[in-house]
Amino acid sequence: ETELKQLKGVDVNKALARREILKERVTEARRTAVKQDGDFTEVGEAIEAEANFNERTTIPRLLVQDITPEALAEKLTHDPVLALMSAEGGIFSIVAGRYNQGIPNLDLLLQAYTGEQHKVDRKGQEPFYIERPALSMVLAIQPDVLLEAGKHKQFRGRGVWARFLYDVPESNVGYRNTKPEPMSESVKGFYNDTIKAILTVPKAKPHDEPILKLSPKASEAFTEWREEVEQELRPNGELSDIKDWGSKLVGATLRIAANLHVCKTVHRWKRGDVGKIEDELISLETIKASITLGRYYKDHAKIAYDMVQRGKGGRAQKLWQKIVAWGSPSFTERDLWRRIQTGAPDHEEFKKSLGVLEEMSYLRRFEMNTGGRPSKMC
């Protein structure tokens, strides 16, 4: 990105100057028209010239970090392919409504996963469109950040969690190699060359993107994987508890295969050995590698979802502590909710926590007839 800034900075500054000149010409033409008693010929020509101006007036961006959904939308209008990379999880609290009175704003994150058109309407401004937004997110966060974000039920209900691939490694603190070998210059150089080569691939116009295809053997292997995943989504299957994530695993596997294919092919394309990257079929070796990664991410998704679920169990434990502190041997659910409502999660989470306590035999729930509508007792 720094190299792009240096490379394109002069061109952008020139374009900004030309745009300002066109604006000034419109202003000057209007003044002239007023003096010449309504001759709008030059005004129309100046306005048309300004409208036809399509040079880039912003520095190209590849990465963003601490950004609001509104600012992200603006960036994607200029650079529809972006990566959000961060060692923190601040983006979760931002999209959950930190700057929006607690109202989640998830639409763009969801639409940028599939390249769905995003339209932005703002009061007093012209609406603008992002035809094919593509946002990659790479977050290296602590488990506590995941647990905190797991409190927002819309993240799972709207499908945010289902769009991530999870890597939950065991901590090696206390067992780390204090004299690690540095990364070899050849590996570092090859990685950098690959990324730069990918960035030189001409960008396709929206709805005219090239289509990557599987070889016959790769297609057979992928079909077997697809059938395997489908069976694991059945009741009591390995993915039955995380169907939202599991339903996207097959598609994620293809995305991984496409990325591996591009990384393997881009150097031959740059040398001229391949006419177009899409001219080569995705090989059996590549699809097998992506399936191996798919199995890895499946195991780690189960760990991540379980961590969030256990976090919810922690909320049930806190509720039990409040019940014990209250000291009442029996009570209605309504009285309990009124007592702990300040600073408590929403009512739906409150009921879920009661359900967890009942499952663990901490309390028993029943209905008592009081002459009117039955009361829910604990």
VOPAGU-2260 file (C-alpha; in pm, 1 decimal, decimal comma):
REM VOPAGU-2260
SITE   aa  ch    i         X         Y         Z
SITE  GLU   A    0       0,0       0,0       0,0
SITE  THR   A    1     290,8     234,2      73,5
SITE  GLU   A    2     435,1     160,1    -269,4
SITE  LEU   A    3      95,8     227,8    -429,5
SITE  LYS   A    4      76,9     560,2    -249,1
SITE  GLN   A    5     417,7     660,4    -379,2
SITE  LEU   A    6     339,0     536,2    -728,4
SITE  LYS   A    7      -7,1     691,5    -763,7
SITE  GLY   A    8      30,7    1000,2    -544,3
SITE  VAL   A    9     140,7    1235,8    -821,3
SITE  ASP   A   10    -135,0    1118,3   -1058,0
SITE  VAL   A   11    -397,4    1167,0    -786,6
SITE  ASN   A   12    -276,4    1520,6    -710,6
SITE  LYS   A   13    -289,7    1608,1   -1081,1
SITE  ALA   A   14    -642,6    1466,1   -1105,7
SITE  LEU   A   15    -752,6    1669,8    -802,5
SITE  ALA   A   16    -616,4    1984,8    -965,6
SITE  ARG   A   17    -799,1    1909,8   -1293,1
SITE  ARG   A   18   -1123,2    1847,7   -1105,9
SITE  GLU   A   19   -1093,7    2180,2    -923,1
SITE  ILE   A   20   -1031,2    2356,3   -1254,4
SITE  LEU   A   21   -1346,2    2201,5   -1401,6
SITE  LYS   A   22   -1547,1    2316,0   -1098,6
SITE  GLU   A   23   -1410,6    2668,5   -1134,3
SITE  ARG   A   24   -1501,7    2667,3   -1503,4
SITE  VAL   A   25   -1862,0    2586,3   -1414,3
SITE  THR   A   26   -1867,4    2872,8   -1163,9
SITE  GLU   A   27   -1712,2    3113,5   -1414,6
SITE  ALA   A   28   -1951,2    3004,4   -1690,7
SITE  ARG   A   29   -2247,8    3076,4   -1464,0
SITE  ARG   A   30   -2118,4    3424,8   -1390,2
SITE  THR   A   31   -2067,7    3488,2   -1762,2
SITE  ALA   A   32   -2420,4    3364,3   -1837,7
SITE  VAL   A   33   -2565,2    3609,9   -1586,6
SITE  LYS   A   34   -2375,5    3897,4   -1750,1
SITE  GLN   A   35   -2477,3    3787,5   -2101,0
SITE  ASP   A   36   -2844,3    3781,5   -2011,9
SITE  GLY   A   37   -2901,7    3405,5   -1988,2
SITE  ASP   A   38   -2677,1    3244,7   -2251,5
SITE  PHE   A   39   -2629,4    2901,4   -2095,1
SITE  THR   A   40   -2429,8    2740,1   -2376,7
SITE  GLU   A   41   -2095,6    2762,0   -2196,1
SITE  VAL   A   42   -2260,9    2660,5   -1867,8
SITE  GLY   A   43   -2393,7    2340,3   -2023,5
SITE  GLU   A   44   -2057,0    2256,8   -2176,2
SITE  ALA   A   45   -1875,6    2318,2   -1847,1
SITE  ILE   A   46   -2124,2    2106,7   -1649,6
SITE  GLU   A   47   -2095,9    1825,1   -1903,7
SITE  ALA   A   48   -1715,5    1834,3   -1886,0
SITE  GLU   A   49   -1729,4    1811,9   -1506,9
SITE  ALA   A   50   -1980,9    1526,8   -1520,0
SITE  ASN   A   51   -1758,5    1330,2   -1761,5
SITE  PHE   A   52   -1455,9    1362,5   -1533,6
SITE  ASN   A   53   -1375,6    1009,0   -1416,0
SITE  GLU   A   54   -1014,1    1022,7   -1304,9
SITE  ARG   A   55    -924,9     881,0    -966,5
SITE  THR   A   56    -892,3    1145,0    -694,9
SITE  THR   A   57    -806,5     921,6    -398,5
SITE  ILE   A   58    -496,2     720,0    -311,0
SITE  PRO   A   59    -561,5     346,5    -370,8
SITE  ARG   A   60    -622,4     150,8     -50,9
SITE  LEU   A   61    -567,8    -216,1      17,9
SITE  LEU   A   62    -607,9    -229,1     395,9
SITE  VAL   A   63    -831,5     -73,2     659,3
SITE  GLN   A   64    -844,0    -124,9    1034,3
SITE  ASP   A   65   -1037,6      86,8    1284,7
SITE  ILE   A   66   -1328,9     198,6    1068,3
SITE  THR   A   67   -1702,7     255,9    1095,2
SITE  PRO   A   68   -1947,0      88,3     853,5
SITE  GLU   A   69   -2020,7     429,6     699,7
SITE  ALA   A   70   -1653,1     504,7     637,3
SITE  LEU   A   71   -1600,7     150,5     508,3
SITE  ALA   A   72   -1880,1     199,2     255,4
SITE  GLU   A   73   -1714,5     517,9     132,8
SITE  LYS   A   74   -1378,2     342,2      96,0
SITE  LEU   A   75   -1537,1      54,1     -95,4
SITE  THR   A   76   -1689,7     291,7    -349,8
SITE  HIS   A   77   -1333,4     379,0    -457,1
SITE  ASP   A   78   -1168,0      43,7    -384,5
SITE  PRO   A   79   -1432,8    -230,6    -399,5
SITE  VAL   A   80   -1178,5    -495,9    -297,9
SITE  LEU   A   81   -1037,6    -435,1      51,3
SITE  ALA   A   82    -896,4    -623,1     348,1
SITE  LEU   A   83    -972,1    -537,2     708,8
SITE  MET   A   84    -680,4    -663,1     916,9
SITE  SER   A   85    -635,1    -604,8    1287,5
SITE  ALA   A   86    -481,0    -756,8    1598,4
SITE  GLU   A   87    -780,3    -626,6    1792,9
SITE  GLY   A   88   -1153,2    -689,4    1775,1
SITE  GLY   A   89   -1269,9    -329,1    1780,3
SITE  ILE   A   90   -1464,2    -377,1    1458,0
SITE  PHE   A   91   -1713,1    -595,4    1647,4
SITE  SER   A   92   -1805,7    -325,0    1896,6
SITE  ILE   A   93   -1821,2     -70,4    1613,2
SITE  VAL   A   94   -2063,6    -269,0    1396,4
SITE  ALA   A   95   -2258,1    -364,2    1711,7
SITE  GLY   A   96   -2346,5       3,5    1745,3
SITE  ARG   A   97   -2076,1     176,0    1952,6
SITE  TYR   A   98   -2127,5     496,3    1752,2
SITE  ASN   A   99   -2487,9     427,9    1654,9
SITE  GLN   A  100   -2679,9     426,6    1984,3
SITE  GLY   A  101   -2636,5      51,2    2020,3
SITE  ILE   A  102   -2806,1     -29,4    1688,1
SITE  PRO   A  103   -2606,4    -293,9    1494,9
SITE  ASN   A  104   -2503,7    -208,1    1139,3
SITE  LEU   A  105   -2414,7    -540,8     980,5
SITE  ASP   A  106   -2549,5    -510,7     625,6
SITE  LEU   A  107   -2225,5    -414,7     452,1
SITE  LEU   A  108   -2023,0    -688,9     624,3
SITE  LEU   A  109   -2278,0    -945,9     513,9
SITE  GLN   A  110   -2311,5    -817,3     157,7
SITE  ALA   A  111   -1936,2    -780,3     104,6
SITE  TYR   A  112   -1897,1   -1153,2     173,4
SITE  THR   A  113   -2095,3   -1246,5    -137,2
SITE  GLY   A  114   -2034,9    -938,7    -351,7
SITE  GLU   A  115   -2396,1    -825,9    -322,1
SITE  GLN   A  116   -2476,7    -470,3    -432,4
SITE  HIS   A  117   -2477,9    -222,3    -144,7
SITE  LYS   A  118   -2673,2     102,5    -168,7
SITE  VAL   A  119   -2612,9     395,5      65,4
SITE  ASP   A  120   -2873,0     668,6     117,0
SITE  ARG   A  121   -2783,8     967,4     331,4
SITE  LYS   A  122   -2997,4    1262,6     422,1
SITE  GLY   A  123   -2917,7    1563,2     206,3
SITE  GLN   A  124   -2678,3    1368,3     -19,6
SITE  GLU   A  125   -2702,8    1173,4    -342,3
SITE  PRO   A  126   -2722,2     796,2    -290,0
SITE  PHE   A  127   -2422,8     593,6    -403,9
SITE  TYR   A  128   -2379,9     230,0    -495,7
SITE  ILE   A  129   -2110,0     -28,9    -440,3
SITE  GLU   A  130   -2168,8    -271,0    -723,7
SITE  ARG   A  131   -1951,9    -564,9    -614,3
SITE  PRO   A  132   -1802,5    -507,7    -266,5
SITE  ALA   A  133   -1545,7    -768,1    -162,0
SITE  LEU   A  134   -1413,7    -743,4     192,8
SITE  SER   A  135   -1168,6    -987,7     349,5
SITE  MET   A  136   -1134,6    -979,1     727,7
SITE  VAL   A  137    -834,5   -1112,5     919,5
SITE  LEU   A  138    -853,5   -1065,8    1297,4
SITE  ALA   A  139    -596,3   -1196,3    1545,7
SITE  ILE   A  140    -797,0   -1155,4    1864,4
SITE  GLN   A  141    -788,2   -1280,2    2221,3
SITE  PRO   A  142   -1051,8   -1534,6    2334,0
SITE  ASP   A  143   -1212,3   -1274,0    2561,2
SITE  VAL   A  144   -1288,0   -1058,0    2257,8
SITE  LEU   A  145   -1469,5   -1349,2    2095,9
SITE  LEU   A  146   -1666,1   -1413,8    2415,9
SITE  GLU   A  147   -1763,4   -1047,8    2444,2
SITE  ALA   A  148   -1872,4   -1034,7    2081,8
SITE  GLY   A  149   -2069,6   -1355,8    2136,9
SITE  LYS   A  150   -2308,6   -1159,9    2359,7
SITE  HIS   A  151   -2455,8    -990,4    2052,4
SITE  LYS   A  152   -2714,7   -1242,8    1938,5
SITE  GLN   A  153   -2755,0   -1070,1    1600,9
SITE  PHE   A  154   -2399,1   -1164,1    1507,6
SITE  ARG   A  155   -2502,1   -1526,9    1489,8
SITE  GLY   A  156   -2865,9   -1469,7    1396,4
SITE  ARG   A  157   -2769,9   -1256,2    1094,8
SITE  GLY   A  158   -2489,6   -1489,3     986,4
SITE  VAL   A  159   -2179,5   -1288,4    1080,7
SITE  TRP   A  160   -2017,5   -1576,4    1272,3
SITE  ALA   A  161   -2094,7   -1819,7     991,1
SITE  ARG   A  162   -1881,0   -1618,1     749,5
SITE  PHE   A  163   -1553,4   -1654,3     943,1
SITE  LEU   A  164   -1295,3   -1930,7     932,7
SITE  TYR   A  165   -1164,5   -1993,9    1284,0
SITE  ASP   A  166    -818,4   -2082,7    1407,2
SITE  VAL   A  167    -801,3   -2143,3    1783,6
SITE  PRO   A  168    -448,0   -2266,1    1859,7
SITE  GLU   A  169    -337,7   -2389,7    2198,8
SITE  SER   A  170    -133,4   -2140,5    2396,6
SITE  ASN   A  171     236,4   -2223,8    2397,3
SITE  VAL   A  172     322,9   -1970,5    2667,9
SITE  GLY   A  173     589,5   -2125,5    2886,0
SITE  TYR   A  174     705,5   -2355,1    2606,7
SITE  ARG   A  175     806,8   -2101,3    2343,6
SITE  ASN   A  176    1134,4   -2129,0    2161,2
SITE  THR   A  177    1336,6   -1834,9    2291,4
SITE  LYS   A  178    1581,0   -1857,4    1997,9
SITE  PRO   A  179    1359,5   -1913,1    1693,6
SITE  GLU   A  180    1508,6   -1931,8    1347,7
SITE  PRO   A  181    1419,3   -1622,9    1142,0
SITE  MET   A  182    1209,1   -1667,5     831,7
SITE  SER   A  183    1433,4   -1742,9     537,6
SITE  GLU   A  184    1482,7   -1464,1     285,9
SITE  SER   A  185    1374,8   -1696,3       2,9
SITE  VAL   A  186    1038,1   -1768,8     168,1
SITE  LYS   A  187     984,6   -1402,4     254,4
SITE  GLY   A  188    1078,2   -1295,5     -98,0
SITE  PHE   A  189     853,7   -1553,2    -265,0
SITE  TYR   A  190     558,1   -1447,5     -48,3
SITE  ASN   A  191     610,1   -1078,7    -126,8
SITE  ASP   A  192     651,7   -1149,9    -497,7
SITE  THR   A  193     330,8   -1355,8    -500,0
SITE  ILE   A  194     124,6   -1083,8    -332,5
SITE  LYS   A  195     261,6    -817,4    -566,9
SITE  ALA   A  196     197,3   -1038,4    -868,9
SITE  ILE   A  197    -165,0   -1092,2    -764,9
SITE  LEU   A  198    -210,3    -715,9    -730,0
SITE  THR   A  199     -97,1    -668,0   -1090,9
SITE  VAL   A  200    -371,4    -893,5   -1229,2
SITE  PRO   A  201    -612,9    -667,3   -1422,2
SITE  LYS   A  202    -933,4    -605,9   -1230,8
SITE  ALA   A  203   -1244,6    -733,9   -1402,0
SITE  LYS   A  204   -1550,8    -518,2   -1443,4
SITE  PRO   A  205   -1851,4    -597,6   -1219,0
SITE  HIS   A  206   -2051,5    -896,3   -1346,4
SITE  ASP   A  207   -1769,6    -977,9   -1591,4
SITE  GLU   A  208   -1540,2   -1160,7   -1351,1
SITE  PRO   A  209   -1351,2   -1463,8   -1488,6
SITE  ILE   A  210   -1480,1   -1804,8   -1384,8
SITE  LEU   A  211   -1241,2   -2062,3   -1239,2
SITE  LYS   A  212   -1326,0   -2424,4   -1315,5
SITE  LEU   A  213   -1232,4   -2756,3   -1156,4
SITE  SER   A  214   -1062,6   -3035,7   -1345,7
SITE  PRO   A  215   -1274,8   -3353,7   -1379,8
SITE  LYS   A  216   -1083,8   -3532,5   -1100,9
SITE  ALA   A  217   -1096,9   -3225,8    -877,6
SITE  SER   A  218   -1471,5   -3203,1    -939,6
SITE  GLU   A  219   -1517,7   -3566,6    -830,4
SITE  ALA   A  220   -1320,4   -3509,0    -508,9
SITE  PHE   A  221   -1514,7   -3192,0    -435,5
SITE  THR   A  222   -1850,4   -3369,7    -487,2
SITE  GLU   A  223   -1748,8   -3636,1    -234,1
SITE  TRP   A  224   -1654,7   -3362,6      15,3
SITE  ARG   A  225   -1983,9   -3185,3     -46,9
SITE  GLU   A  226   -2181,0   -3503,9      25,8
SITE  GLU   A  227   -1975,8   -3565,5     341,5
SITE  VAL   A  228   -2047,9   -3216,9     476,2
SITE  GLU   A  229   -2417,4   -3246,0     389,3
SITE  GLN   A  230   -2448,7   -3562,6     598,8
SITE  GLU   A  231   -2270,7   -3396,9     891,6
SITE  LEU   A  232   -2540,2   -3126,7     891,7
SITE  ARG   A  233   -2810,5   -3382,4     975,7
SITE  PRO   A  234   -2950,7   -3410,3    1330,6
SITE  ASN   A  235   -2681,0   -3550,3    1562,5
SITE  GLY   A  236   -2424,4   -3499,3    1285,8
SITE  GLU   A  237   -2083,2   -3347,3    1353,6
SITE  LEU   A  238   -2203,3   -3004,2    1234,3
SITE  SER   A  239   -2558,6   -3023,0    1368,5
SITE  ASP   A  240   -2487,8   -2772,0    1647,6
SITE  ILE   A  241   -2328,1   -2519,0    1411,9
SITE  LYS   A  242   -2543,1   -2557,5    1102,1
SITE  ASP   A  243   -2513,8   -2187,3    1026,1
SITE  TRP   A  244   -2136,4   -2221,4     990,2
SITE  GLY   A  245   -2144,9   -2570,3     841,8
SITE  SER   A  246   -2381,9   -2462,6     566,6
SITE  LYS   A  247   -2109,0   -2231,3     435,1
SITE  LEU   A  248   -1820,5   -2477,8     468,0
SITE  VAL   A  249   -1849,1   -2614,0     114,6
SITE  GLY   A  250   -1845,6   -2265,3     -33,3
SITE  ALA   A  251   -1554,0   -2166,8     190,0
SITE  THR   A  252   -1361,8   -2470,9      63,4
SITE  LEU   A  253   -1405,4   -2351,2    -294,8
SITE  ARG   A  254   -1287,1   -2003,1    -197,5
SITE  ILE   A  255    -973,4   -2155,3     -44,2
SITE  ALA   A  256    -916,8   -2360,7    -359,6
SITE  ALA   A  257    -953,3   -2049,2    -575,3
SITE  ASN   A  258    -697,5   -1861,6    -365,1
SITE  LEU   A  259    -449,6   -2150,5    -377,5
SITE  HIS   A  260    -499,4   -2179,9    -754,1
SITE  VAL   A  261    -431,8   -1810,2    -812,0
SITE  CYS   A  262    -118,8   -1821,7    -592,8
SITE  LYS   A  263      11,8   -2121,1    -788,9
SITE  THR   A  264     -73,2   -1981,9   -1132,3
SITE  VAL   A  265      -1,3   -1609,5   -1106,4
SITE  HIS   A  266     374,4   -1641,0   -1156,4
SITE  ARG   A  267     329,8   -1843,3   -1477,3
SITE  TRP   A  268      75,7   -1584,6   -1591,9
SITE  LYS   A  269     319,3   -1300,7   -1526,4
SITE  ARG   A  270     594,8   -1481,1   -1722,6
SITE  GLY   A  271     356,5   -1526,9   -2012,1
SITE  ASP   A  272     338,8   -1907,1   -1982,5
SITE  VAL   A  273     -37,8   -1882,8   -1925,5
SITE  GLY   A  274    -268,3   -1656,8   -2128,4
SITE  LYS   A  275    -515,6   -1603,8   -1845,9
SITE  ILE   A  276    -525,2   -1740,5   -1493,2
SITE  GLU   A  277    -871,8   -1882,2   -1557,5
SITE  ASP   A  278    -739,0   -2077,3   -1858,6
SITE  GLU   A  279    -593,3   -2336,5   -1621,3
SITE  LEU   A  280    -828,0   -2571,8   -1437,4
SITE  ILE   A  281    -810,9   -2608,0   -1059,1
SITE  SER   A  282    -617,9   -2929,9   -1005,0
SITE  LEU   A  283    -696,8   -3234,2    -791,6
SITE  GLU   A  284    -392,8   -3148,8    -575,5
SITE  THR   A  285    -530,4   -2800,5    -508,6
SITE  ILE   A  286    -883,5   -2916,9    -421,3
SITE  LYS   A  287    -741,0   -3182,5    -186,8
SITE  ALA   A  288    -534,6   -2917,2     -11,2
SITE  SER   A  289    -841,8   -2695,4      28,6
SITE  ILE   A  290   -1044,7   -2987,5     169,3
SITE  THR   A  291    -765,3   -3055,2     420,6
SITE  LEU   A  292    -787,2   -2693,1     529,2
SITE  GLY   A  293   -1167,0   -2721,9     537,4
SITE  ARG   A  294   -1141,6   -3009,5     787,0
SITE  TYR   A  295    -898,9   -2806,4     996,2
SITE  TYR   A  296   -1130,8   -2505,2    1006,0
SITE  LYS   A  297   -1428,2   -2729,8    1083,4
SITE  ASP   A  298   -1257,5   -2860,5    1397,5
SITE  HIS   A  299   -1163,9   -2509,1    1506,9
SITE  ALA   A  300   -1510,3   -2368,9    1434,8
SITE  LYS   A  301   -1652,8   -2621,4    1679,9
SITE  ILE   A  302   -1400,9   -2504,0    1940,0
SITE  ALA   A  303   -1482,0   -2136,4    1879,5
SITE  TYR   A  304   -1858,8   -2188,2    1895,7
SITE  ASP   A  305   -1818,2   -2397,3    2210,8
SITE  MET   A  306   -1616,2   -2115,9    2370,7
SITE  VAL   A  307   -1898,6   -1871,0    2302,6
SITE  GLN   A  308   -2156,1   -2117,6    2432,5
SITE  ARG   A  309   -1957,4   -2171,6    2751,9
SITE  GLY   A  310   -1943,6   -1794,9    2782,8
SITE  LYS   A  311   -2322,4   -1799,5    2790,3
SITE  GLY   A  312   -2298,7   -2061,6    3065,4
SITE  GLY   A  313   -2092,1   -1806,3    3253,4
SITE  ARG   A  314   -2384,9   -1563,1    3231,8
SITE  ALA   A  315   -2609,8   -1833,7    3378,6
SITE  GLN   A  316   -2363,5   -1870,6    3666,8
SITE  LYS   A  317   -2377,4   -1496,2    3734,9
SITE  LEU   A  318   -2758,3   -1513,7    3739,0
SITE  TRP   A  319   -2741,1   -1797,3    3992,8
SITE  GLN   A  320   -2512,4   -1589,2    4214,7
SITE  LYS   A  321   -2774,6   -1312,1    4215,4
SITE  ILE   A  322   -3049,3   -1560,7    4301,6
SITE  VAL   A  323   -2844,7   -1695,8    4594,0
SITE  ALA   A  324   -2775,8   -1342,2    4715,6
SITE  TRP   A  325   -3150,1   -1269,4    4701,4
SITE  GLY   A  326   -3213,7   -1561,2    4936,4
SITE  SER   A  327   -3574,4   -1629,9    4833,0
SITE  PRO   A  328   -3655,5   -2004,2    4810,8
SITE  SER   A  329   -3919,5   -1946,4    4540,9
SITE  PHE   A  330   -4015,2   -1658,2    4314,7
SITE  THR   A  331   -4182,5   -1573,1    3988,1
SITE  GLU   A  332   -3976,3   -1519,4    3675,6
SITE  ARG   A  333   -4123,9   -1169,4    3652,4
SITE  ASP   A  334   -4008,5   -1077,0    4004,7
SITE  LEU   A  335   -3660,8   -1210,1    3935,9
SITE  TRP   A  336   -3636,5   -1015,3    3608,9
SITE  ARG   A  337   -3746,7    -695,6    3780,3
SITE  ARG   A  338   -3489,8    -748,8    4052,9
SITE  ILE   A  339   -3189,2    -802,2    3823,3
SITE  GLN   A  340   -3303,1    -596,8    3521,3
SITE  THR   A  341   -3056,4    -310,2    3574,0
SITE  GLY   A  342   -2728,8    -407,4    3410,4
SITE  ALA   A  343   -2869,8    -745,1    3300,7
SITE  PRO   A  344   -2865,4    -885,7    2943,9
SITE  ASP   A  345   -3181,7    -858,0    2737,7
SITE  HIS   A  346   -3488,4   -1059,5    2839,6
SITE  GLU   A  347   -3423,0   -1329,1    2582,0
SITE  GLU   A  348   -3076,6   -1395,0    2727,5
SITE  PHE   A  349   -3231,4   -1391,6    3076,9
SITE  LYS   A  350   -3470,5   -1672,1    2977,8
SITE  LYS   A  351   -3186,8   -1868,6    2816,9
SITE  SER   A  352   -2983,9   -1843,2    3136,5
SITE  LEU   A  353   -3281,8   -1970,4    3337,2
SITE  GLY   A  354   -3304,1   -2263,1    3093,7
SITE  VAL   A  355   -2935,1   -2342,3    3147,3
SITE  LEU   A  356   -2982,5   -2338,1    3527,3
SITE  GLU   A  357   -3281,4   -2571,5    3495,6
SITE  GLU   A  358   -3086,5   -2812,3    3273,2
SITE  MET   A  359   -2810,7   -2820,4    3536,0
SITE  SER   A  360   -3071,1   -2883,6    3811,3
SITE  TYR   A  361   -2995,0   -2559,5    3995,2
SITE  LEU   A  362   -3365,9   -2476,1    3996,4
SITE  ARG   A  363   -3701,7   -2608,1    3878,7
SITE  ARG   A  364   -3955,3   -2406,0    3681,0
SITE  PHE   A  365   -4330,4   -2467,6    3700,3
SITE  GLU   A  366   -4660,5   -2286,6    3655,6
SITE  MET   A  367   -4884,3   -2196,7    3953,5
SITE  ASN   A  368   -5252,0   -2115,5    3915,6
SITE  THR   A  369   -5328,8   -1796,1    4108,7
SITE  GLY   A  370   -5684,9   -1748,5    3986,6
SITE  GLY   A  371   -5584,6   -1547,5    3680,0
SITE  ARG   A  372   -5319,4   -1617,3    3424,5
SITE  PRO   A  373   -5082,4   -1886,0    3557,6
SITE  SER   A  374   -4759,1   -1748,4    3704,0
SITE  LYS   A  375   -4422,2   -1893,4    3599,3
SITE  MET   A  376   -4251,8   -1992,8    3922,0
SITE  CYS   A  377   -3898,7   -2097,7    4017,0
